[in-house]
């Protein structure tokens, strides 16, 4: 019988090196529609918990020419991340001057299955570190009509996954956003649990700032 090991909460069979999850580019109209539906479903489930998490900007990015990567388990899309074209983090001030990457993710739903976002977080931290980056940034639109207690549950979930919250700020387009930062860190578990093509890795090129 093959032995197993646990890394960062993942149980991995040592006699079966094939990753359990696949990271694949999303480029066709059908696959982008599936990713957009996943984002909208997450927003609906968050709304059921009285967490207002607008996804219109994320859906627009998915449907645009932005680079999108999907995380698949047994051929089923369970999460995705978007790398927006021509990212601009100048409004971040000093926190946005280090070499880093701006992304958007389909948010986790507190109390639900957060494995997809957890794996993407591990993968992003690892690939950023191996690409010479210092951090990964994520902006989440913020509103004032969500209850504080409910919003805290999402904040706590993301914090437990490794995301740091920075003070909210207004983007150049006037929208107020919460800022999250993920420190780059080698995480061997992500390389074992995920397979990703070269096209996915090239998205993590260092941006000159």
C-alpha positions, 0 to 999 in steps of 0.5 A: 500500500502506498504511503501518504504525507500531509503538507499544509493540510493536503494528504498526498499519495507518494506512490501516485505523483499525479496531481489531484488538481489541474490549473488550465487556461480559460480562453473559449467562450464556453469556458469563460461563461462557466467561470463567470457563472461560478463567480455569480454563484459565489456572490449569491451564496455570500448574499445568503449569508448577508455578505455583499460581495459585488462580482460585476467587475470580476465577471467583466474581466472574465468575459474580457480578454484578461488572462483567466486560469481555472482550477479543475478537480476531475474535470470540474471547475471549482475555482478560478483566478484572473490576471487583469490586463495592464494592472495599475496599483499606483493607488496602493501607495508604498504597499504597491511598489514591491514586485508583485502581481494583481489578481482577482479570485472567485471568493470563498464562501464561509462555512462552505467548501473553500478548498479551491481558493485555498489551493489557489492561494498556496499556488500563488504564494509559491509561484510568486516566490519562484518568479522573484515576486514579493507579494500578490495583490487582490482588490475586493469592492467594498460596500457599506450595506453589508452587516459588520458581523457577516463581513467579518466572517469572510475577512476571517476566512481569507485571513486564515488562508494567508491573505492580509487585509490593508486599509480600504482605498479608492481606485482611480475610477472612484470605486472603494476597494478592500486591499488584500496582500499575500506574501510570496513564499515557497510552498512545496505542497502546491507543486505536488497537488497541482499541475499547471502548464507553462502558459499559467506560469508565464502569467507570473512575470515580474512587473517593473515598477 
